[in-house]
Amino acid sequence: MSYFRPAIDAMTGYVPGEQPKSGIKVIKLNTNENPYLPSPKAIAALASIDPDTLRRYPDPFAYEFCLAVSESLGIPKDWVIVGNGSDDVLNILIRAVAEGSDRQVVYPMPTYVLYRTLAAMQPAQVAEIPYGDDFRLPIAELVAANGAVTFIASPNSPSGHIVPLADLRELARQVTGILAIDEAYVDFAEYSALPLVQEFENVIVLRTLSKGYSLAGLRLGFGIANPKLLSGLFKVKDSYNIDTVAIAVGTAAMRDQDYKNACAAKVKTSRTKLTSDLKNLDYTVLESHGNFVLTTPPKGNAEEIYLKLKESGILVRYFNQAGLSDKLRITVGTDEQNQALIDFLSTL
Ligand SMILES: *Cc1c(COP(=O)(O)O)cnc(C)c1O
């Protein structure tokens, strides 16, 4: 006897990267957080929150934040849905469109594991289409899987590769369901797929303030799509999914694109250095367009190295799954943090 639905009994819960207790000193390179503080303007907005506004429910549509997105990214203000992190938008999307085997969830592998977890809860069947070694988008196979929604993370985690715009456009043209392009790492990349939302009625682009804007603790993300696509999502969205504090702080951060871009530029410079330092230690490193690198140690003993690093106070991400068990995903930290990592690896 179980208290739960069969789908819940059958599924595995999502396992997030470790979050050490505050006060414990670690070099945290395991969950792709930004090593720099949020924008000073966001910090000022936090300090100036009027406690009286906390007495009231927040704006269900976070209009002020939508306006900041609209003006910063050059899209109409009614083309935005705001979520409690982009994970919330992913959840809303799957709940709105996916169900069983007729309305399945499709994505290439390896990618963000949460797509699988959210589909399992629904439950909706998933079709996981492997990327080849070259990480070319398997367009024909993805289309043939006929998803109610197809997820493409670009730049992708954990590989760090970015999907060419022409491939995303071709996929958007051919799929019958929704194409969700997860741009959690776009701030560290050279281009965005955002223009596709204007070209295709079935495309939604997902963004987050967790990575580029250094606000993972705030929980704020958003989706950009035409109002017709958003209308179904708004029915599923929790009325008060974004709180008053997140709206105020997130709005200030969104309006400070210069600060975000300056931090991203520092991260990209550090990414180049970390990549070459790892290569000098004979690690294989995939070219990354995110704030992390996926690397294979020369002896393939990734799990052992992950554990040794952890013992010495450096957290990186190890995925014990097919195709990834000989690799480590390392978040790009400050140059000092990256150097500490390299110094330790060179002693092994
Ligand atoms: C970090 C990440 C997210 C989640 O971002 P939140 O806004 O913090 O929920 C979504 N997709 C991918 C691929 C990510 O790496």
The ligand as an ORCA input file, in Angstrom:
! r2SCAN-3c Opt
* xyz 0 1
  C      20.170     26.490    -13.782
  C      19.292     25.997    -14.890
  C      17.923     26.255    -14.876
  C      17.191     26.707    -13.654
  O      17.285     27.966    -13.307
  P      16.440     28.551    -12.109
  O      15.949     29.824    -12.676
  O      17.406     28.725    -10.992
  O      15.308     27.647    -11.755
  C      17.166     25.876    -15.980
  N      17.725     25.243    -17.010
  C      19.027     24.947    -17.038
  C      19.594     24.230    -18.201
  C      19.846     25.307    -15.963
  O      21.123     24.956    -15.962
*
